[in-house]
Amino acid sequence: MLGTVHQADVAGVRRLARDGLLAGSAATAPPRALARLRGGVYSVAWPLVFTRITRPLEHRRRHADCARGLEWLRPDCLDRFHDDVEAVVDHALRRATDPIENLEGWLSTRLNPATVDAHRRRRGELGALQRPRLPAWLGDALGGDPWLCDLAVQILVWVGVPATAGAELWPLDGWAARRAELTGEPVADRDTLDGEVRRVLAAMRTREKWHADHVERPLGHKQAPVAPMPAELPALELVGRDELADARLAELAEEALTAIDARLHRGEDPASAVPTVLRLVFGGIGEEAVGGSARDDWLVAALADPARVDGIVATALAILGR
């Protein structure tokens, strides 16, 4: 869909949004017209989803390759990205009932509720608990042990996640780190974690139907574990220097938006906060980081022009939905 949307479809979506007719048009549109509406909204939504949701998530997952750009997303990460964009599109075509002058700004405010609701709905379709919490009976069966109770919740979360743990059923390494944080003990070995997981599962099985519905059934929807990659692979230059520079600039842009949002939340004047953050984030980042000093020169010239500064401030506020 990313490469097949016509600009006329995007313009039409923006016009309907400005007139407060987007959701109404989607509700009554015939299949072909609805597909064009979905494509137009998708074209507007996907860069926002990647920048505000996908890239930060991939950084947290330590998928540096996936965080570079859309074309580098791994298959499972790409599926999750498309699921998130579709969730935002569905949300917009249901909820965009009032006039919307800035569609990007409005969508930015709807990213989290749209994707969270869709995530919970997908979990429910698999049989997993939509909001995993520790049942009182399970806490009692585990003797109220804080770590085992937390591990039980992690298991309930994990069974509803499409991702796999490589060649293993459970993400023991991640849980080992969490265990160390919660207990203050040294990182446990895998045998210890495996034994604790077995203990929690045994407690869950005391409610046989509950365990079958909320653990076994959603776990059965996961893809089969894959064989691990060889431990040592030769280093490959997968992308060109310019592409790496663009990816770095996109990361810096996300950092800048986060910093601007924090300053505005503290009550700073946007006219001061935005240029200050841009100078701090982009000023003097060097030719190797961004592919040439011309970009530094552009920033200096832009921030010296009041009219261009006003435009930059307005754009930043629109993206942040302020």
PyMOL commands that set and color helices and strands:
alter all, ss='L'
color gray80, all
select helices_A, chain A and resi 7-18+22-28+31-60+64-68+70-72+75-95+103-126+136-141+146-158+172-183+190-204+208-219+241-265+270-282+287-290+294-303+306-319
alter helices_A, ss='H'
color red, helices_A
deselect
rebuild
show_as cartoon
